[in-house]
Amino acid sequence: MLSAAQLEEYIRQGLACDYIKVLGDDGTHFEAVIVSPAFTGKSMVQQHQLVYGALGDRMRAEIHALSMKTYSPQKWVEINQ
């Protein structure tokens, strides 16, 4: 089974992140908050596609469900003021 920490590391390996927090305790269902400069100027769908790309085949093999909230660094600052 995959841990939240392992999933977090997989995402970091494939995507530059300013902040990332992954939660999940059953090994297949996870929730993530990801802040990346790669998301700047991209739609939510494009942002999620970047995360899926970083995870590659793990999305089909190891991860059953991943709920994401993705933000550019600027948007992250705006919502946390």
C-alpha positions in Angstrom: 0.0 0.0 0.0 1.0 3.5 -0.8 1.4 6.1 2.0 0.6 9.8 1.8 4.3 10.6 2.3 5.2 8.4 -0.6 2.6 10.0 -2.9 3.9 13.4 -1.8 7.4 12.4 -2.8 6.3 11.0 -6.1 4.6 14.3 -7.0 7.7 16.3 -5.8 9.9 14.2 -8.1 7.9 15.0 -11.1 6.7 18.6 -10.4 8.4 21.6 -8.8 6.2 22.4 -5.7 6.4 25.4 -3.4 4.0 23.6 -1.1 2.4 20.2 -1.0 0.4 18.3 1.6 -1.1 14.9 0.9 -3.5 13.2 3.3 -4.9 9.7 3.1 -5.0 6.7 5.4 -6.2 3.8 3.4 -3.4 3.5 0.9 -5.6 4.1 -2.2 -7.7 7.3 -1.6 -5.9 10.6 -1.1 -6.4 14.3 -0.9 -3.8 16.8 -1.9 -3.1 20.5 -1.8 -0.4 21.4 -4.3 1.2 24.8 -5.0 3.4 25.0 -8.0 4.8 27.7 -10.3 4.0 25.3 -13.2 0.3 26.0 -12.6 0.6 29.8 -13.3 -1.7 30.7 -16.2 -3.1 27.2 -16.5 -6.7 26.1 -16.1 -7.6 23.8 -13.2 -7.9 20.9 -15.7 -4.4 21.7 -17.1 -3.0 21.9 -13.5 -4.5 18.5 -12.6 -3.1 17.0 -15.9 0.4 18.2 -14.8 0.0 16.3 -11.5 -1.3 13.2 -13.3 1.7 13.5 -15.6 4.0 13.6 -12.6 2.5 10.5 -11.2 2.5 8.6 -14.5 1.4 5.0 -14.3 0.9 5.2 -10.6 -2.5 6.7 -11.2 -3.7 3.5 -12.8 -1.7 1.0 -10.7 -1.4 2.3 -7.1 -3.8 5.2 -6.6 -7.5 4.6 -6.8 -8.6 8.2 -6.1 -6.8 11.5 -5.8 -8.8 14.6 -4.9 -6.7 17.7 -5.6 -6.7 21.4 -4.9 -4.1 23.1 -7.0 -2.9 26.7 -6.9 -0.3 28.9 -8.5 2.0 30.6 -5.9 0.1 33.9 -6.5 -3.3 32.4 -6.0 -2.1 30.6 -2.9 -1.0 33.9 -1.4 -4.3 35.5 -2.3 -6.4 32.8 -0.6 -4.2 32.7 2.5 -4.3 36.5 3.3 
